[in-house]
Amino acid sequence: MPDGTSVDYDGLIPNNVGLNDDSRVRKALETWHPGYIDWWRDMGPDGFQEALVYLRTAVSVDATGWAKFGFVRMPEYKWGILLAPAVEERRIPFGRHKGEPAWQEVPGEYRAMLRRLLVIQGDTEPASVEQQRHLGATAPSLYDLRNLFQVNVEEGRHLWAMVYLLQKYFGADGREEAEELLRRRSGDADAPRMLGAFNEATPDWLSFFMFTTFTDRDGKMQLEALAQSGFDPLSRTCRFMLTEEAHHMFVGESGVGRIIARTCQAMKAAGLEDAADVAAVRRLGVIDLPLIQRKINLHCSLTLDLFGSEISTNAANAFNASLKGRFREARLNDDHVLLNDTYPVLRLVGGAIARQDVPALSALNMRLRDDFLDDVAAGVGRWNNVIERSGIAYRLHLPHVAFNRKIGEFAGARFDPAGQPLSADEWGAREAALLPSSADGEFLASLMRPVQEPGVFASWIAPPRIGIDNKPGDFEYVKIHE
């Protein structure tokens, strides 16, 4: 497999994996390509397929700069197969095979387990595009519209990344799985996406920014864990995907930050100091901070479910097989085998939350979830800095891990965001104050009006500090009518 950093654009499928010398895989991917384009036109951004969008496209995978910017219609975007440069004489960093040379082919005994990991990761990529396909109609600016589309095309490329691995290393089984990835649909009653959070609606831009803050950060954690894999093509694939995933989280975190900044600015201009005076704040045409907190509660809890059960045999098996490691494995100070280690897990014991030490191999989902919470807490801290600088007395918080859970130790249990148990009656009385309500949805829908004039932003969101590719504030990022 080539280890160069340049990308070959001569064929139908841009790549740096030598597809021209692999006629079987090239033919399989070229056969899959029309179905992908059909899926994109059916389920990709609705109403903007012919618009010229200022997108970045990979031309190199080296660390010094890998993208060029230019206008392109999304169905003509150069999706492709891009792997990070090979690490010479790379060794497996964890698990049963720690210290062995990294695998360039799939070990036979791990074939089914690895295929499952690829399919689950691959299924999330088109799902998010499907969830977001109607958002273009209500974009608060051309800047935000372009960022949405950049996220969408890169999620599409991440699908290509997983499909390549399936097609190249799993033969007929891989081809069948690749077709299934195009058949499933987010929220479909008969053929839904595999993970619950990817079947939820994304009805408004606050939801989109929360999704890219929280759920794409889960994606970062999963990709970081897979980037440690002893299967080297998967490791290289995920290492490059992480460079794109970072932009998705930036879109989300900065988007929420800009909403908060605009809300605080409007409150100060109107002489409003009390964030709890929701009616007065909403009359200003901005999004109140308590609603932002409820959205945090929802999206954080949905994302926590994506990590699976706190105690997991599947996670233990994947680590022990050297297929999926931990977040930043090389920085961890242990033996990277974990046969004799423990890790603290929160469990529901007799209706109360208890911390118990369990075998570290079984608690890998919990550890990855803890890393996620540390990572996202820093982003919430930056949002609080915006509020604090404005002089408004309000703070945002992450909910307790037991709040609103559908999977794991706390599935179906009733706890408030502070981790205090609630009776059924108490939950019923407080739910509307803890999670977004239908009235909240109607209010957000009332704000979602498209702004398509260059340099102009909706009333509820502040402009960014810096334009994309350092473009001026009135740059026309999406040419809708050309």
C-alpha positions in Angstrom: 0.0 0.0 0.0 1.5 3.4 -1.0 2.6 5.6 1.9 2.9 8.9 0.0 1.1 12.0 1.1 -0.2 13.2 -2.3 -3.6 12.3 -3.6 -4.2 10.9 -7.1 -7.1 12.7 -8.8 -6.8 11.1 -12.2 -9.5 8.5 -11.7 -13.1 8.5 -10.6 -12.1 8.0 -7.0 -9.3 10.3 -5.6 -7.0 8.2 -3.4 -3.6 7.7 -2.0 -3.9 3.9 -1.7 -2.9 2.9 -5.2 -6.3 2.0 -6.6 -5.0 2.1 -10.1 -2.9 -1.0 -9.2 -5.8 -2.8 -7.5 -8.3 -3.5 -10.3 -10.6 -5.7 -8.1 -11.2 -3.0 -5.4 -11.3 -0.2 -8.0 -14.0 -2.0 -9.9 -16.0 -2.7 -6.7 -15.8 1.0 -5.6 -16.7 2.2 -9.1 -19.7 -0.1 -9.1 -20.7 1.3 -5.7 -20.2 4.9 -6.7 -23.5 5.4 -8.7 -25.6 4.1 -5.8 -23.7 6.6 -3.5 -24.5 9.5 -5.8 -28.1 8.4 -5.9 -28.1 8.3 -2.1 -26.5 11.8 -1.9 -29.1 13.3 -4.3 -32.0 11.7 -2.4 -30.8 12.1 1.1 -28.1 14.8 1.0 -28.7 18.6 1.5 -32.2 19.3 0.2 -32.5 22.1 -2.3 -28.8 23.0 -2.8 -27.4 20.3 -5.0 -26.7 22.7 -7.8 -25.4 25.5 -5.7 -21.7 26.4 -5.8 -20.2 26.0 -2.4 -16.8 27.2 -1.2 -15.5 23.8 0.1 -12.1 22.5 1.0 -10.9 19.3 -0.7 -7.9 17.2 0.3 -4.9 17.4 -2.0 -2.4 16.0 0.5 -2.5 14.1 3.8 0.7 15.5 5.3 0.6 17.5 8.5 1.7 20.8 7.0 -1.4 21.5 5.1 -3.6 19.1 3.1 -6.5 21.1 1.7 -7.4 23.5 -1.1 -10.5 25.7 -1.2 -12.7 26.4 -4.1 -16.3 26.5 -5.4 -17.8 23.2 -6.3 -21.3 21.7 -6.6 -21.7 19.1 -3.9 -22.6 16.1 -6.1 -19.3 16.9 -8.0 -17.2 17.0 -4.8 -14.1 14.8 -5.0 -14.9 12.1 -2.4 -12.1 9.6 -2.0 -10.0 7.2 -0.1 -7.4 8.9 2.1 -5.1 7.3 4.6 -2.6 9.1 6.9 1.1 8.4 6.1 2.3 5.0 7.1 4.4 4.8 10.3 7.6 2.9 9.5 7.9 -0.4 11.3 4.8 0.4 13.4 4.1 -1.9 16.4 0.8 -2.8 17.9 0.5 -0.6 21.0 -2.0 -2.5 23.2 -3.8 -5.7 23.9 -2.9 -9.4 23.5 -0.7 -8.6 20.5 1.1 -5.6 22.0 4.6 -5.2 20.5 3.9 -7.3 17.4 4.3 -5.7 13.9 1.0 -3.9 12.9 -1.1 -6.0 10.6 -1.5 -5.1 7.0 -4.2 -7.8 6.4 -7.1 -8.9 8.6 -6.2 -11.7 11.0 -8.6 -14.5 10.3 -9.7 -15.0 13.9 -10.8 -11.4 14.2 -12.5 -11.0 10.9 -16.1 -10.9 12.2 -15.3 -8.5 15.1 -13.4 -6.1 12.8 -16.1 -6.1 10.2 -18.7 -5.2 12.9 -16.6 -2.3 14.1 -16.3 -0.9 10.5 -20.0 -1.3 9.8 -21.0 0.5 13.0 -18.6 3.4 12.4 -19.6 3.5 8.7 -23.3 3.6 9.5 -23.0 6.8 11.6 -21.5 8.8 8.7 -24.4 8.9 6.2 -26.9 9.0 9.1 -25.8 12.5 10.2 -26.1 13.7 6.6 -29.6 12.4 6.5 -30.5 14.0 9.9 -29.3 17.4 8.7 -30.6 17.4 5.1 -33.3 20.0 5.6 -31.2 22.5 7.6 -30.1 24.5 4.6 -33.5 26.0 4.2 -33.2 27.8 7.5 -29.5 28.7 7.6 -28.7 31.8 9.7 -26.0 33.0 7.2 -24.1 31.9 4.1 -21.1 31.3 6.4 -23.1 28.8 8.5 -24.7 27.3 5.4 -21.2 26.6 3.9 -20.0 25.0 7.2 -23.0 22.7 7.2 -22.2 21.6 3.7 -18.5 21.1 4.5 -19.5 18.9 7.5 -21.9 17.0 5.2 -19.4 16.2 2.4 -16.8 15.2 4.9 -19.2 12.8 6.6 -19.8 11.4 3.1 -16.1 11.0 2.7 -15.9 9.2 6.0 -18.5 6.7 4.6 -16.1 6.2 1.7 -13.3 5.5 4.1 -15.2 2.7 5.8 -16.6 1.3 2.5 -13.0 1.1 1.1 -11.9 -1.0 4.1 -15.0 -3.3 3.7 -14.5 -3.7 0.0 -10.8 -4.3 0.1 -10.5 -6.6 3.0 -13.9 -8.4 3.3 -14.7 -9.5 -0.2 -18.4 -10.4 -1.0 -19.3 -9.8 2.7 -17.8 -6.3 2.5 -19.7 -5.5 -0.7 -23.0 -6.6 0.9 -22.3 -4.4 4.0 -21.5 -1.4 1.7 -24.8 -1.8 0.0 -26.6 -2.0 3.4 -25.0 1.3 4.4 -26.8 3.0 1.6 -30.1 1.2 2.2 -30.6 2.2 5.9 -32.1 5.6 6.6 -32.1 7.8 9.7 -35.4 7.5 11.5 -36.8 5.0 9.1 -39.3 2.6 10.8 -38.3 -0.4 8.7 -34.5 0.2 8.1 -33.2 2.7 10.8 -29.6 3.5 11.4 -27.9 1.2 13.9 -27.4 3.6 16.8 -30.3 5.5 18.5 -28.8 9.0 18.5 -28.5 8.8 14.7 -32.3 8.2 14.3 -33.2 11.5 16.2 -34.4 14.5 14.2 -32.2 17.6 13.8 -35.0 20.2 13.4 -33.1 23.4 14.0 -29.7 25.0 14.0 -29.2 24.9 17.8 -29.8 21.2 17.6 -27.2 21.0 14.7 -24.6 22.9 16.7 -25.3 20.7 19.8 -25.0 17.6 17.6 -21.6 18.6 16.2 -20.4 19.6 19.7 -21.5 16.4 21.5 -22.1 13.6 19.0 -19.2 14.5 16.7 -17.0 14.5 19.8 -18.1 11.0 20.5 -17.0 10.4 16.9 -13.6 11.8 17.8 -13.3 9.5 20.8 -14.3 6.4 18.7 -11.9 7.4 15.9 -9.1 8.0 18.4 -9.6 4.5 19.9 -9.7 2.9 16.4 -6.7 4.9 15.3 -4.7 2.8 17.8 -5.8 -0.4 16.0 -3.3 -3.2 15.3 -4.9 -3.3 11.9 -2.8 -0.7 10.2 -5.1 0.4 7.3 -7.8 1.2 9.9 -5.4 3.1 12.1 -4.2 5.2 9.1 -7.8 5.7 7.9 -8.9 7.0 11.3 -5.9 9.2 11.8 -6.8 11.2 8.7 -10.5 11.2 9.5 -9.6 12.9 12.8 -8.2 16.0 10.9 -11.7 16.4 9.4 -13.6 15.6 12.6 -11.9 18.5 14.4 -13.6 21.0 12.0 -17.0 19.4 12.8 -16.5 20.0 16.5 -15.3 23.6 15.8 -18.5 24.3 13.9 -20.6 23.0 16.8 -18.8 24.6 19.7 -18.2 27.9 18.0 -21.8 27.9 16.8 -23.2 27.5 20.3 -20.7 30.1 21.5 -21.9 32.6 18.9 -25.6 32.0 20.0 -24.6 32.6 23.6 -22.7 35.8 22.7 -25.6 37.2 20.7 -28.1 36.4 23.6 -25.9 38.1 26.2 -25.3 41.1 23.9 -29.1 41.5 23.3 -29.8 41.2 27.0 -27.2 43.8 28.0 -28.4 46.2 25.4 -32.0 45.8 26.7 -31.0 46.2 30.3 -32.0 42.6 31.1 -29.9 40.9 33.8 -32.1 38.0 34.7 -31.6 35.0 32.4 -34.6 33.3 34.0 -36.9 35.9 32.5 -37.4 33.7 29.5 -40.3 35.6 28.0 -38.5 38.9 28.1 -35.3 37.4 26.5 -37.3 35.7 23.8 -39.0 38.9 22.8 -35.5 40.2 21.8 -35.4 37.6 19.1 -32.6 35.5 20.7 -32.4 32.1 22.4 -32.6 32.1 26.2 -29.8 30.5 28.2 -32.2 28.1 30.1 -33.2 26.6 26.7 -29.5 26.2 25.8 -29.1 24.3 29.1 -32.0 22.0 28.3 -30.4 21.3 24.9 -27.1 20.5 26.6 -29.0 18.1 28.9 -30.6 16.3 25.9 -27.6 16.1 23.5 -25.2 15.1 26.2 -27.4 12.3 27.5 -28.1 11.0 24.0 -24.4 11.0 23.2 -23.5 9.2 26.4 -25.7 6.3 25.3 -23.5 6.0 22.2 -20.7 4.7 24.3 -22.8 1.6 25.2 -22.9 -0.1 28.5 -20.4 0.9 31.1 -19.4 -2.8 31.6 -18.9 -4.4 28.2 -17.6 -7.8 27.1 -17.5 -6.6 23.4 -15.3 -3.6 24.3 -13.0 -6.0 26.3 -12.8 -8.4 23.5 -11.9 -5.7 20.9 -9.2 -4.3 23.2 -7.8 -7.7 24.0 -7.7 -8.6 20.3 -5.7 -5.4 19.7 -8.4 -4.0 17.4 -9.7 -1.0 19.3 -7.7 0.8 21.9 -8.3 3.7 24.3 -8.2 7.5 23.8 -4.6 8.6 23.4 -3.3 5.1 24.3 0.3 6.0 24.1 0.0 8.6 26.8 -1.5 6.3 29.4 0.8 5.1 32.1 0.0 1.3 32.4 1.0 -1.9 30.7 -1.6 -1.4 27.9 -2.7 -5.0 28.4 -4.9 -4.5 31.5 -5.2 -8.1 32.6 -4.6 -7.2 36.2 -6.0 -3.6 36.3 -9.2 -2.1 37.6 -11.2 1.0 36.8 -14.0 2.7 38.8 -17.5 2.5 37.3 -20.7 4.2 38.4 -23.5 1.7 39.0 -27.1 1.7 40.2 -27.2 -0.3 43.4 -30.4 -0.4 45.4 -31.7 2.8 43.7 -28.5 4.8 44.6 -25.4 5.6 42.6 -22.4 3.7 43.7 -18.8 3.7 42.5 -17.3 0.2 42.1 -13.9 -0.9 40.9 -14.3 -3.5 38.1 -11.8 -5.2 35.8 -10.3 -2.5 33.5 -10.9 -4.6 30.4 -14.6 -4.6 31.1 -14.8 -0.9 31.8 -13.3 0.4 28.6 -16.6 2.1 27.5 -16.7 3.9 30.8 -13.2 5.1 30.5 -13.8 6.4 27.0 -16.9 8.1 28.2 -15.0 9.7 31.0 -12.5 11.0 28.5 -15.4 12.4 26.4 -16.8 14.2 29.4 -13.5 15.8 30.3 -13.1 16.9 26.7 -16.6 18.4 26.3 -16.4 20.0 29.8 -13.7 22.2 28.5 -16.0 23.4 25.7 -18.8 24.2 28.2 -16.2 26.1 30.2 -15.5 28.3 27.1 -19.2 29.0 26.7 -19.4 30.0 30.4 -16.5 32.4 29.8 -18.6 34.2 27.2 -21.5 34.5 29.7 -19.1 35.6 32.4 -17.5 38.3 30.3 -20.9 39.7 29.6 -21.6 40.2 33.3 -24.7 38.0 33.3 -25.1 35.7 36.3 -25.7 32.3 34.7 -23.7 29.1 34.3 -24.1 26.2 32.0 -23.5 22.6 33.3 -23.1 19.1 31.9 -25.8 16.8 33.3 -24.9 13.9 35.6 -24.3 10.6 33.7 -27.4 9.1 35.2 -29.7 11.7 33.7 -32.1 10.7 30.9 -30.3 7.5 30.0 -31.6 4.7 27.7 -28.6 2.5 27.7 -26.3 1.2 30.4 -26.4 1.1 34.2 -28.9 3.9 34.4 -31.2 3.0 31.6 -34.7 3.9 32.5 -33.8 5.3 35.9 -35.0 8.8 36.9 -32.4 11.2 38.0 -32.2 15.0 37.7 -29.2 16.7 36.0 -27.4 17.0 39.4 -27.6 13.2 39.9 -30.5 13.3 42.5 -33.1 10.5 42.2 -36.6 11.5 41.2 -39.9 9.7 41.7 -42.2 9.2 38.7 -44.3 12.1 39.8 -41.3 14.4 40.4 -40.0 13.5 36.9 -43.3 14.3 35.3 -43.5 17.7 37.1 -39.9 18.7 36.2 -39.4 17.2 32.7 -40.3 20.3 30.8 -37.7 22.3 32.9 -35.0 19.7 32.3 -35.4 18.7 28.6 -36.6 20.7 25.5 -40.3 20.8 25.2 -42.6 21.1 22.2 -43.1 24.8 23.1 -39.3 25.2 22.9 -39.3 23.5 19.5 -42.0 25.9 18.3 -40.0 28.9 19.6 -36.9 27.7 17.8 -38.8 27.0 14.6 -40.1 30.6 14.7 -36.5 31.9 14.6 -35.4 29.6 11.8 -35.6 32.0 8.9 -33.0 31.8 6.1 -30.5 34.6 5.7 -28.8 34.5 2.3 -27.3 37.9 1.9 -23.5 37.8 2.2 -22.2 39.2 5.5 -25.6 39.2 7.1 -26.6 37.0 10.1 -29.8 36.1 11.8 -30.8 38.0 14.9 -30.1 35.1 17.2 -26.4 34.4 16.3 -23.3 36.5 16.3 -20.9 36.6 13.4 -17.7 34.6 13.6 -14.4 36.3 14.6 -12.6 35.1 11.5 -14.0 34.0 8.1 -13.3 30.7 6.4 -9.9 30.7 4.7 -9.5 34.2 6.1 -12.2 35.5 3.7 -13.8 38.9 4.4 -17.1 39.2 6.3 -19.1 39.8 3.2 -17.7 36.8 1.2 -20.4 34.8 -0.7 -19.6 31.3 0.6 -22.6 29.7 -1.2 -23.6 30.9 -4.6 -27.2 29.9 -4.5 -28.6 31.5 -7.6 -25.8 30.8 -10.1 
